[in-house]
Amino acid sequence: MYRALYGGKPNKGYANALNNLGVTYHDLDINDKGKKEKEGAVAMYRALYGGKPNEGYAGALNNLGTTYHGLDINDKGKREDEETVAMYRVLYKDKSNDDFARSLSNIGAIYHDLGINDKGRKETKEAVDMYETLYDIKPNIRSMRMR
């Protein structure tokens, strides 16, 4: 319907629908189609917002980065996830947010896979700290979890 209505012209709803379709393909393990739809969503968000931070745009970038990571295209995943983290840093500043924490964890995993372990540890630690703040996880519970 969006394709018929907008003919590929940038539209926030259309970009969101493409992202959701990409996620659905991913969930069905049809990763090439999922990647294509997520790439279309990110391209549309870029056309709409340029580099200006936006939650939908950041979410689509995060999803695309995760897809690239899952397909072992880690250089592209790194680029998308770094852009996601930078966008969330502007959107949420020093506030904890679940999507922000997930993106920190994602970029930490990519850094680890690329052998950039110090950066990976730093980003993953920030994600853990953010989750602990978000969900009021006490240090004694954390130590139980890590055993």
Contacts in CASP RR format, 6 or more apart in sequence:
PFRMAT RR
TARGET T0000
AUTHOR 0000-0000-0000
METHOD contacts of the structure
MODEL  1
MYRALYGGKPNKGYANALNNLGVTYHDLDINDKGKKEKEGAVAMYRALYG
GKPNEGYAGALNNLGTTYHGLDINDKGKREDEETVAMYRVLYKDKSNDDF
ARSLSNIGAIYHDLGINDKGRKETKEAVDMYETLYDIKPNIRSMRMR
2 11 0 8 1.000
2 13 0 8 1.000
2 14 0 8 1.000
2 17 0 8 1.000
2 18 0 8 1.000
3 14 0 8 1.000
5 11 0 8 1.000
5 14 0 8 1.000
6 14 0 8 1.000
8 14 0 8 1.000
8 44 0 8 1.000
10 44 0 8 1.000
10 47 0 8 1.000
10 48 0 8 1.000
11 44 0 8 1.000
11 48 0 8 1.000
12 48 0 8 1.000
14 44 0 8 1.000
15 40 0 8 1.000
15 41 0 8 1.000
15 44 0 8 1.000
15 45 0 8 1.000
15 48 0 8 1.000
15 56 0 8 1.000
15 57 0 8 1.000
15 60 0 8 1.000
16 41 0 8 1.000
16 56 0 8 1.000
16 60 0 8 1.000
18 37 0 8 1.000
18 38 0 8 1.000
18 40 0 8 1.000
18 41 0 8 1.000
18 44 0 8 1.000
19 37 0 8 1.000
19 38 0 8 1.000
19 41 0 8 1.000
19 56 0 8 1.000
19 59 0 8 1.000
19 60 0 8 1.000
19 63 0 8 1.000
21 34 0 8 1.000
21 37 0 8 1.000
22 33 0 8 1.000
22 34 0 8 1.000
22 35 0 8 1.000
22 36 0 8 1.000
22 37 0 8 1.000
22 38 0 8 1.000
22 41 0 8 1.000
22 63 0 8 1.000
23 34 0 8 1.000
23 38 0 8 1.000
23 63 0 8 1.000
24 34 0 8 1.000
25 31 0 8 1.000
25 33 0 8 1.000
25 34 0 8 1.000
25 37 0 8 1.000
26 34 0 8 1.000
26 38 0 8 1.000
26 63 0 8 1.000
26 67 0 8 1.000
31 67 0 8 1.000
31 70 0 8 1.000
31 71 0 8 1.000
34 67 0 8 1.000
35 64 0 8 1.000
35 67 0 8 1.000
35 68 0 8 1.000
35 71 0 8 1.000
38 60 0 8 1.000
38 63 0 8 1.000
38 64 0 8 1.000
38 67 0 8 1.000
39 64 0 8 1.000
41 60 0 8 1.000
41 63 0 8 1.000
41 64 0 8 1.000
42 57 0 8 1.000
42 60 0 8 1.000
42 61 0 8 1.000
42 64 0 8 1.000
42 80 0 8 1.000
45 54 0 8 1.000
45 56 0 8 1.000
45 57 0 8 1.000
45 60 0 8 1.000
45 61 0 8 1.000
46 57 0 8 1.000
48 54 0 8 1.000
48 57 0 8 1.000
49 57 0 8 1.000
51 57 0 8 1.000
51 87 0 8 1.000
53 87 0 8 1.000
53 88 0 8 1.000
53 90 0 8 1.000
53 91 0 8 1.000
54 87 0 8 1.000
55 91 0 8 1.000
55 99 0 8 1.000
57 87 0 8 1.000
58 84 0 8 1.000
58 87 0 8 1.000
58 88 0 8 1.000
58 91 0 8 1.000
58 99 0 8 1.000
58 103 0 8 1.000
59 84 0 8 1.000
59 99 0 8 1.000
59 103 0 8 1.000
61 80 0 8 1.000
61 81 0 8 1.000
61 83 0 8 1.000
61 84 0 8 1.000
61 87 0 8 1.000
62 80 0 8 1.000
62 81 0 8 1.000
62 84 0 8 1.000
62 99 0 8 1.000
62 102 0 8 1.000
62 103 0 8 1.000
62 106 0 8 1.000
64 77 0 8 1.000
64 80 0 8 1.000
65 76 0 8 1.000
65 77 0 8 1.000
65 80 0 8 1.000
65 81 0 8 1.000
65 84 0 8 1.000
65 106 0 8 1.000
65 110 0 8 1.000
66 77 0 8 1.000
66 81 0 8 1.000
66 106 0 8 1.000
68 74 0 8 1.000
68 76 0 8 1.000
68 77 0 8 1.000
68 80 0 8 1.000
69 77 0 8 1.000
69 81 0 8 1.000
69 106 0 8 1.000
69 109 0 8 1.000
69 110 0 8 1.000
69 113 0 8 1.000
74 110 0 8 1.000
74 113 0 8 1.000
74 114 0 8 1.000
75 114 0 8 1.000
77 110 0 8 1.000
78 107 0 8 1.000
78 110 0 8 1.000
78 111 0 8 1.000
78 114 0 8 1.000
81 103 0 8 1.000
81 106 0 8 1.000
81 107 0 8 1.000
81 110 0 8 1.000
82 107 0 8 1.000
84 103 0 8 1.000
84 106 0 8 1.000
84 107 0 8 1.000
85 100 0 8 1.000
85 103 0 8 1.000
85 104 0 8 1.000
85 107 0 8 1.000
85 123 0 8 1.000
88 97 0 8 1.000
88 99 0 8 1.000
88 100 0 8 1.000
88 103 0 8 1.000
89 100 0 8 1.000
91 97 0 8 1.000
91 100 0 8 1.000
92 100 0 8 1.000
96 130 0 8 1.000
96 131 0 8 1.000
96 133 0 8 1.000
96 134 0 8 1.000
97 130 0 8 1.000
97 134 0 8 1.000
98 131 0 8 1.000
98 134 0 8 1.000
100 130 0 8 1.000
101 127 0 8 1.000
101 130 0 8 1.000
101 131 0 8 1.000
101 134 0 8 1.000
102 127 0 8 1.000
104 123 0 8 1.000
104 124 0 8 1.000
104 126 0 8 1.000
104 127 0 8 1.000
104 130 0 8 1.000
105 123 0 8 1.000
105 124 0 8 1.000
105 127 0 8 1.000
107 120 0 8 1.000
107 123 0 8 1.000
108 119 0 8 1.000
108 120 0 8 1.000
108 121 0 8 1.000
108 123 0 8 1.000
108 124 0 8 1.000
108 127 0 8 1.000
109 120 0 8 1.000
109 124 0 8 1.000
111 117 0 8 1.000
111 119 0 8 1.000
111 120 0 8 1.000
111 123 0 8 1.000
112 120 0 8 1.000
112 124 0 8 1.000
131 137 0 8 1.000
132 142 0 8 1.000
END
